[in-house]
Structures are given as C-alpha cells and as structure tokens.
Amino acid sequence: MIKFVLQAIPSYVMSVFLLPTTLVDEIEKMINGFWWGNGRSSRRGIHWLSWDKLTVHKNHGGMGFKDLTAFNLAMLGKQGWKFQFQKECLVSKLFKARYFPRSDYLEAKLGHNPSFVWRSIYSARRVVRSGVRWKIGNGVNIPIFDAPWLADGGCISGEGQTVEVIQQAKLDSLINPYTRSWNYNAINYYFDHGIVHRILRTPLFNQVEEDQLIWKAERNGHYSVKSAYHLCMEEIGDISYLHRSGCWSDIWKLKAPPKVKNLIWRIWRGCLPTRDRLLDRGVNCTSMCSMCEGNYEDAIHVLFDCPKARNVWRVSQLQDDVTVAMRNNNTVAEIVFHLIQNLPQIKLENFVTIVWSIWKTRNMQIWQNVSETCQAIVERARKLLEGWKEANLCKTRLGEGEQHHVMRAGSSSSAMGEGEQQQPMRAVNTASASSNSAATGEGEQQPDMHAVSIASASRNSSGMGEGEQQPVTRAVDTVSASNNIPALGEGEGEQESVSRAVSTVSASSSSSAHRQYIKWQKPGRGRLKCNVDAAFLSSLNVIGFGMCIRDETGQFVAAKTLRSSPICDSSIGEALGLSYAIQWVHEMQLTNVDFEMDAKRVVDYYIKGSNDISEFGAIIDDCRRRCCISFENSKVEFNRRQANMVAHTLAREAILLASPQTFNVVPSCIGSLISNEKV
C-alpha cells in the first residue's frame, strides 16, 4: 500500500516541480508513522528504524521504499532528457528560446529570474549528466577530456595535462578513420599505461556513424526514471554506509505470505518488539515472558527457548533442526539465517510460517489474554500457508495455466465432431481421460496415461493411513469419473483441480522432453542456412565468431572463423556476429540464405525491434539495411544452443586463431556434428 498508493500520489506533481524539503520531510514522516503504526493513520508507535534505512534496497537490508527527494529528481530528469534529445518538441523549443538559446540543456545556466518550473528541471541536470555516455561514431564531436566516452562510462580528467596540442582536441584525433580502430601510437604517446588500457578496452564499431549521447544505465540507451532513481541513490547520494550485510534476498525469495516475510525481516533487523527491546526504548513494562511468565523475554526466548515454543517445534517435527541451529549460533538473526540456508524447501516454508504463528500467539496472550495450544499454533500456520498457496495457484490458473488448457482442449477436440467441439472447456478438461470418446483413437489416449498411472499407484498404496489416501483417492475418482461425467457429485471442484493439475504436469513434461530432443533443422528446398554464434573470453579480451553454411540436404558448403578485440556486451557481440555473417555471405554472392542463431534478443530486435539508440541498435539496423539491399527473401531465425552447436564450436575455435579462416572443407572440430545433423 505504501509503495503503490501513498508514494504514488505526488508522482504527477514531482514530474514538473521540485518539492520543498520541508514538504518532503512531512510526507516521509507520515509514511514512516503509517508503517510502524501497523497501518493506523496516527503516528503512535515506536519507529524502530529511520526512514533513510527503510529506503535502502531490499537486497541490502531495507524495505525498498522510495526516497522522495531522489525520486523527484529522477522524474524531473526525464523532462531534462526531453529538452536535450527531443528538440523538435514545442515545450523544448520554448524553454530553449528562453533559457539556453546558444547551448543545450546539459550546458545551460540557471539564468536571470527563472521560473519555478525551469529551476526545478535545472536542478535535475546533475542526474542527467551523471547518467549519460557517448556512443562513439567518427569522434568529431567528442572532447578527449572530461567527457564520458570510455566503455565503463567514465572520462579522462583534463587536470594536470601539460600537452596543449590535445587539450582542445576531439576524439577523432585518436581514431584511425580508415579502419575505425584506435591509433595505438598516438594513444601510447600522450597517455600513461592505465589510461591506455582503458581506452583500448573501449570498442569502436563501423556500424555507428555519428556521435551521440545515450543513457548508460539502460540497454536501449533511453532515459528511464527507474535507472535514474537507482543512480541518485547509489552513486550521487551514496547510501552504501546504510547497507547491512547478509543474504537478504533469501528472505524475499521465500515461498510464504508477505506478512511472514516482513516478520522475518524485522527479526533480522532487530525490530521485533519483545519486552527486552521495549525496555531499551524506555517503555514501562515487565521483562517476564507473557507465555511462560517465568523468564526474561527476548527474541530467542519467545521464538525458540520458551517451553511453549519448544513444544510447538516438537509438534511440528522441526525440533531437531532448531536445536542444532541454537547450538551453533548466538543471536536470533543467526539462528533464523542458519535455518533458512539449510532447511529443505518444504520444511523452510513450515518453519517461517510457524515463527509467525508463535509471534501471533504471544501477541494474543498480551492483548487479548487468549492462550492457545501447541496444536492450534501449528494448525494456524498450516492453514495460512495452504490458503496462500491456493490463492497463488488460482492466480496461475487464470494466467499461464489456462494457456495449457486451451492447447490441450484444441488437440483433444481435433478429432471430435463439430457438435462435440462446442462443449465447454471445463467438460473437456475433466473428460480428458475418458475412454468413451468414440472419435478418439488409441494414439490420442497416450497423453492421458499419466493420469492412469496415478490411479494405478493409488491401488498399490494400501499401507497408507486414511488421511494419506485421500489425495490419491481423489485422483482415482477423477479418472474413474471420466466414464460417467454427468455423475459428478460434491467433489466436482476437487476433481477439476486434480484434472487441471494432471494436464499441467503432462504439458510441462512434454515441453521438457521437447527441449531434450532439439536438433538442427535443414533449410527449405533450394535454400541455404547459415548458422552464426559468438564466444567471449574476457581473460584475452577477445570475441570469437563462427559461421557455417549448409544446403537443403545438410551438406556442408563453407565455414568461417574470425575474432575481434576488445570484448563488449554479449548482445552486441552476437549482433556483430550476424553482421559479419551477412557481409561474408554477400561477398560469396550467395542468395536464398537464411540466418540462424541462439541469441534471442538479437533475433527479436531484428524482426520487430525499433527505437534502440545504443550501439546494439545501430548494428542491427545496419544488418537490416544490408539484408534488404543484398538479399531478397532472407530471414533471421532463433534456435536454441543445442541446435547451434556447429557455429558455437567454430566460435570457440576462433578465439585461438590469430587471423580469419575460411573453410571449403569440413573442419575437424565440427566433422562429427555435421555428420550427426545431416541424418
């Protein structure tokens, strides 16, 4: 509620105006009071942590609430980004004519008698300047010093530089214009070894024609409020001193209700209001435990050492695990952390939920004078966990799970008559194992053998108790009821759930089997297929590229390997591989060639992507343009690594080869792969 309602209310105002500090402090105090007041509108309650600590990311010990000042600057930075890069916009033209007619937003001055809107957007200029970097084209617009053009987004400081000839020079003076590579002799002459190393690790791309500022925190080069907020918090604001060490992500990955995870977080942060902590805060209360009334109440005692807590862990069959954790650790946070790290999934879910239930029992004893049995505590935890899982299961069924049912219904009804196809989906799912479907052949019954095997297993489980037999019996009833669908009784909903679960498991099993048998497919009649891949070796700062062309029979046509340096982002490297493959095929004067690779981002952007202003977008746009010019009906397709092993093997070999190699005979490294995939 805090994140999605309270902090979202002022978002529109914060996108245009810089909120005064006093107003921001007042809003944050209200939200902080709401959080520690357990949802009450009053500010009563102990604020166990300051607001600054709550705004730290969840993976560093905070709750991930927004720092409103940083969020305000990130929102205003979006307006400044538009002023800088959407100069044809009417608002950009108005502000430019009024405040920076002879420069741009990043170099603008506040000016005389500015409006509150301009003063607000101007205050976000440091955010935009901290998050941009240059995309290097020909280098004629990029200063060598004090400009963020290095691969890591950094810049070379101009302080202390005594060589006047390069103080005002542009980056093109360090680039060989014919090969689009660094001029090593010039770089080595003017800079020390450390700077030379950083420059040479900055890649240059022939496909990038013009210099342009892009947003370094996003892959597509466009400004985003999310990444700008992160920049404000971690780099400009530097709140690293508020980080708390620990595997905090393990808490938020727990498959348990949110209130259970919040309680575990409070335990780790020492925010559990036990009586020893209340006394430390000056609260006038007794120090005795409310459940046993005979011991000093701290977190370890309430959750693990109290006689009632011990009995709860004994009833839940977790006593041995808790005892080992208490023996090897001293604080409650260490005990909980040890158990989260070492318990298996099912036990872990039960453990954290029972911790919540014990704490609820303690509070009910204090505020309502209600005492509960150990069995009731464990049962409440079980019901909470089961109810939460059932709610999530229903959500899954309404979403992705329904896709499996639709696909299953379509395949089951393909052989049925027209009238049978119009029956409701629910009947189709429940009757998927029916043996009375007259139009269904023997082969179509095979997917439902999984349900039959469950029924067979239930007949062999005679040694189980009555309570343990119920789930299997329901599965048996589901299969047997398929012979008499209209006779569904009170258990119709339960049988539907089991049937849906069986159909989902069958679908996932078939998809897993499909992934195991993925293999390379031959191209269509009269066509060629070129498989492409890239391999990266950071220790040598090298990227290897491999490409192989085969015909409609799977016969080897040609292959090529080459490598480039320096290393770059994996998506950019894969895009470069596609670019080199297109150039190579064009040089060989081949037509009707399809390209296949295992880089899904490259293929998706090539097919339908747009508006990427980074180097990646420039390379793919160049690939599209050259394909349109050189090939009439070529296409780029995605396939998994298992079906692209020939190109992958060549790419790995290319790293070890000093120069490009073209093969007209099958190389030994891929001989067996070619033979196997030809079949």
Secondary structure by P-SEA (a helix, b strand, c coil): cccccccccaaaaaacccccaaaaaaaaaaaaaaaaacccccccccccccccccccccccccccccaaaaaaaaaaaaaaaaaccccccaaaaaaaaccccccccccccccccccaaaaaaaaaaaaaaacccccccccccccccccccccccbbbbcccccccccccccccccccccccccaaaaaaacccaaaaaaaaabbbbccccbbbbcccccccccccaaaaaaaaccccccccccccccaaaaaaaccccaaaaaaaaaaaacccccaaaaaaacccccccccccccccccccccccccaaaaaaaaaacaaaaaaaaaaacccaaaaaaaaaacccaaaaaaaaaaaaaaaaaaaaaacccccccaaaaaaaaaaaaaaaaaaaaaaaaacaaaaaaaaaaaaaacccccccccccaaaaaaaccccccccccccccccaaaaaaaaaaaaaccccccccaaaaaaaaaaaaacccccccccaaaaaaaaaaaaaaaaaaaaaaaaaaabbbbbbcccbbbbbbbbbbbccccbbbbbbbbbcccccccccccccccccccaaaaaaaaaaaaaaaaaaacccbbbbbbccaaaaaaaccccccccaaaaaaaaaaaaaaacccccbbbbbccccaaaaaaaaaaaaaccbbbbbcccccccaaaaaaaac
